């Protein structure tokens, strides 16, 4: 056991020393084509590096207690120790789950969930952009596609990715997804429930936040019903001294309303949220009544 530890530590020492040596080199004597060849060799090794990370991350996920390492979760631990965002940490954990070595319940070694993609990454033939495209392909693939077809698709994607850049590969992956689901997704509540999501990005420096997601039919119908009323011209206009939030807006309010449809949708959603907060139906959160706190200096607002 100790000898295995010594081998690993010695190999990492050699890796550190080799990288330090490369960093100190000058490439002035090389022709342009030779510089490109050297860059290609470096890119290959950088693409192979995540293969080692997958093994370490999966081992930590299976054995380590995040609290003992000073975090609330493995993503929190990685984010702090590696000085990366939690979003990036979560993506690396997901990558490791897909492309790293696994173990059965009885401890037997298992191949990665995407074995051909993992092998291509280990050879340095595909990079992070290829992996993200493949990950999205399987995230979007309908649940009714059988496992054998998924295995064939994984094999094809791994092969195709080694010959194309991200733009061409994304187009090829889209074509394959279309071929596998030519008739479209059959109506399926479970599939719609799996794909639904709504997220708000971190605030920009000006306090604005981007929002994106995928609504199920009920959520869309609900929001459209609200917009039909509250996003009509003249309704919920923050530029009015007394915005109309009930009944019908007056002709003057409609005429003064210069907002775009998108802006009216935004203001209607805001008015709907304020109405729910004012109703008191949300009760308390962590023992405090739900309300809105706006901190101007931080460009941050939240409901507590």
Buried (B, 14 or more C-beta within 10 A) or exposed (E): EEEEEEEEEEEEEEEEEEEEEEEEEEEEEEEEEEEEEBEEEEEEEEBBEBBEBBBEBBBBBEEBEBEEBEBEBBBBBBBBEEEBEEEEBBBBBBBBBBBBBBEEEEEEEEEBBBBBBBBBBBEBBBBBBBBBBBBBBBEEBBEEBEEEEBEEBBBBBBEBBBEBEBEEBBEBBBEBBEEBBEEEBEEEEEBBEEBBEEEEEEBEEEEEEEEEEEBBEEBEEEBEEBBEBBBBBBBBBEEBEEBBBEEEBEEEBBEBBEBEEEBBBBBBBEBBEEBEBEEEEEEEEEEEEBEEEEEEEEBEEEEE
